[in-house]
Amino acid sequence: MKVLITGGAGFIGSHLADLLIARGDEVYALDDLSTGSLNNIAHLKDQPRFHFICESAQNEAVMNELVQKADHLYHLAAVVGVQRVVESPVRTLEVNLHTSELILKLAHRFDKKVLIASTSEVYGRHKVNRPLKETDERIYGPTTVGRWSYAGAKAIDEFFALAYHRERDLPVVVTRFFNTVGPRQTGQYGMVVPRFVQSALRGEPILVYGDGSQSRSFTYVGDAVKAITDLMGCPSAVGEIFNVGNGEEVTILELAKRVKAMTDSSSEIRIFPFEDVYGKDFEDMEFRTPDIEKIGQFIGYKPTVDLQEILLKVIEHFRDLDAATSQHTMEVNQ
Ligand SMILES: NC(=O)c1ccc[n+]([C@@H]2O[C@H](COP(=O)([O-])OP(=O)(O)OC[C@H]3O[C@@H](n4cnc5c(N)ncnc54)[C@H](O)[C@@H]3O)[C@@H](O)[C@H]2O)c1
């Protein structure tokens, strides 16, 4: 099968490329490298079935050619990370709306099956802590709070995908990722697990944004990419929305303590008000746990990697990176 991944040099995209290459597919990974990295796909560069295209998913001529060539499309390209969303609101809306609109139009033109990556952020800020179901309401703050633009844009992407399916019979699958983590994710744009692990390994303060009582549930990237390929192979998943997550919950303060203990770090854990990081008009959600019954029913999905193992993998990843960097520095200095 020929597969197009937009955002293919990103965190989830590069793991998806690994899985597809391993099962024998031909992969076209398009990425503008805005948050993705060539390092994420360096190990695939000599693989004849892997093709990297350094381009924007907004380039219609390039996308037209790639969509025509591919059998399956995974649309992962997006502006992501709370920090980037808050700092670049125009780009967030432009990329997250226009790229999805374009890929759906082209998928329809060439009658190709497409997966649209959405997010648990579309649920907004529910006040009661219970697992969120795909049919639950969306509860957002006002449009003056820039953070919600990401959720708003992704929700429009979902509307667009479902509209193409209902009105024009396009085979679409929508997946809402819940805090997906693992090796290759960068902490640069506010993602909490890599940020905590890097601070702990460097002996720098581990900054807990907010008061730390907010809880999240973390999904291993390997579980997430297996889930989305299974969904693309499942005929009854067409026209449906799925949570992709892991029900295991942890507060952010508890996460910081676990990372500190697991890295044997001397870092101080410091509480840092949201206002000091993201400015005055910022809102967060207290809870975010997925109900994964639906995806379980459709493809038998069950998370296989728990938080402890995820943290071990991420810690090992950053230790390896640090070791490779100091080795390189030694060689340069010799
Ligand atoms: N990681 C998570 O926890 C999570 C949670 C919810 C949703 N998602 C969604 O999953 C998808 C992948 O996210 P990720 O975590 O791998 O982040 P990521 O930043 O690593 O991946 C996004 C990729 O898209 C690329 N990109 C951005 N704009 C582009 C453009 N205009 N043209 C081409 N490429 C572009 C980036 O360079 C990056 O490689 C995104 O759609 C994101 O919204 C991720």
The ligand as a MOL file (V3000), in Angstrom:
LIG
                    3D

  0  0  0     0  0            999 V3000
M  V30 BEGIN CTAB
M  V30 COUNTS 44 48 0 0 0
M  V30 BEGIN ATOM
M  V30 1 N 0.9570 14.2840 20.8320 0
M  V30 2 C -0.2250 14.4900 21.3720 0
M  V30 3 O -0.3860 14.3420 22.5820 0
M  V30 4 C -1.4090 14.8760 20.5290 0
M  V30 5 C -2.6300 15.0330 21.1970 0
M  V30 6 C -3.7400 15.4050 20.4640 0
M  V30 7 C -3.6550 15.5560 19.1060 0
M  V30 8 N -2.4690 15.3980 18.4620 0 CHG=1
M  V30 9 C -2.4410 15.6080 17.0150 0
M  V30 10 O -1.6110 14.6360 16.4040 0
M  V30 11 C -0.9540 15.2110 15.2750 0
M  V30 12 C 0.5450 14.9650 15.3870 0
M  V30 13 O 1.0320 15.6370 16.5450 0
M  V30 14 P 2.4670 15.3500 17.1920 0
M  V30 15 O 2.2830 15.2110 18.6390 0
M  V30 16 O 3.1580 14.2890 16.4220 0 CHG=-1
M  V30 17 O 3.1710 16.7660 16.9910 0
M  V30 18 P 4.3900 17.1840 16.0550 0
M  V30 19 O 4.5510 18.6500 16.1740 0
M  V30 20 O 5.5710 16.3500 16.3480 0
M  V30 21 O 3.8220 16.7980 14.6100 0
M  V30 22 C 3.2060 17.7060 13.7400 0
M  V30 23 C 4.0490 17.7510 12.4890 0
M  V30 24 O 3.3970 18.5490 11.5110 0
M  V30 25 C 4.3920 19.3320 10.8690 0
M  V30 26 N 3.7120 20.4850 10.2930 0
M  V30 27 C 3.1360 21.5300 10.9460 0
M  V30 28 N 2.5790 22.3750 10.0600 0
M  V30 29 C 2.8040 21.8440 8.8210 0
M  V30 30 C 2.4650 22.2430 7.5060 0
M  V30 31 N 1.7830 23.3550 7.2630 0
M  V30 32 N 2.8590 21.4570 6.5010 0
M  V30 33 C 3.5580 20.3060 6.7110 0
M  V30 34 N 3.8970 19.8790 7.9340 0
M  V30 35 C 3.5210 20.6470 8.9780 0
M  V30 36 C 5.3870 19.6660 11.9440 0
M  V30 37 O 6.6630 20.0360 11.4630 0
M  V30 38 C 5.4290 18.3660 12.7320 0
M  V30 39 O 6.4160 17.5070 12.2290 0
M  V30 40 C -1.3520 16.6780 15.2330 0
M  V30 41 O -2.4030 16.8340 14.3160 0
M  V30 42 C -1.8470 16.9570 16.6390 0
M  V30 43 O -2.8130 17.9860 16.6660 0
M  V30 44 C -1.3360 15.0680 19.1590 0
M  V30 END ATOM
M  V30 BEGIN BOND
M  V30 1 1 1 2
M  V30 2 2 2 3
M  V30 3 1 2 4
M  V30 4 1 4 5
M  V30 5 2 4 44
M  V30 6 2 5 6
M  V30 7 1 6 7
M  V30 8 2 7 8
M  V30 9 1 8 9
M  V30 10 1 8 44
M  V30 11 1 9 10
M  V30 12 1 9 42
M  V30 13 1 10 11
M  V30 14 1 11 12
M  V30 15 1 11 40
M  V30 16 1 12 13
M  V30 17 1 13 14
M  V30 18 2 14 15
M  V30 19 1 14 16
M  V30 20 1 14 17
M  V30 21 1 17 18
M  V30 22 2 18 19
M  V30 23 1 18 20
M  V30 24 1 18 21
M  V30 25 1 21 22
M  V30 26 1 22 23
M  V30 27 1 23 24
M  V30 28 1 23 38
M  V30 29 1 24 25
M  V30 30 1 25 26
M  V30 31 1 25 36
M  V30 32 1 26 27
M  V30 33 1 26 35
M  V30 34 2 27 28
M  V30 35 1 28 29
M  V30 36 1 29 30
M  V30 37 2 29 35
M  V30 38 1 30 31
M  V30 39 2 30 32
M  V30 40 1 32 33
M  V30 41 2 33 34
M  V30 42 1 34 35
M  V30 43 1 36 37
M  V30 44 1 36 38
M  V30 45 1 38 39
M  V30 46 1 40 41
M  V30 47 1 40 42
M  V30 48 1 42 43
M  V30 END BOND
M  V30 END CTAB
M  END
